[in-house]
Structures are given as structure tokens and as C-alpha cells.
Amino acid sequence: MSVRGRGQERPGPIPVTRVIPGRTLATAGSGADTCAMEFLNFLIIGWAAWLLWRRPERERLAFLLLVVACLLMALGFFIGSHGSLVPGVNL
């Protein structure tokens, strides 16, 4: 006889789902697109740093590039987490 009573058996193990940070379960797949977006941000920030170092008179352009990089990071975060703004519930 099981612990829960007559005729009731313990449920099997919970299936493990692969979760990729920054992606919803419905779209979980390869992280190549998020990696490309992070690399693009890295290149933009590197370009801004190079401008400040080699061409100090282009400081306004470097600041604009940093603003663009920050907006891209915020957009990537919003796109990656839009499915988790409201927690899932079991109905």
C-alpha cells in the first residue's frame, strides 16, 4: 500500500526542461542570435572607446554610440523577458 492511500501511487519524476537564460521556453533553441546581439554591443562599445582614444574631437559620436549600445541592451532584455513579465500559472 502506498503512503498516499489505497490505489494512489506517487507520480513519476518531473521532466527536466532545458532553460536558456533570456529566452522563453516556447522559443528555447540555439543561443546564436543572442550571442550575435551581445557581440554587436561589444563592437559598438569598442568602437566608441577607440574613438575617444584616437579621435578625441569625435566625443559626441562616441557618446551617441554608447547610448545606442545601451538602448540595444535594454531592447534585448525586453525582448528576452517579455514572456516572463506575467508568471505562468497552472489552470
SULFEN-V625690 format. One record per helix or strand of 2 or more residues. SS is the DSSP state (~ for helix, > for strand). FROM is the first residue (numbers start at 1). LEN is the number of residues. If there is no record, write none. Layout:
SS&FROM&LEN ; SS&FROM&LEN
This chain:
~&25&3 ; ~&32&23 ; ~&56&29
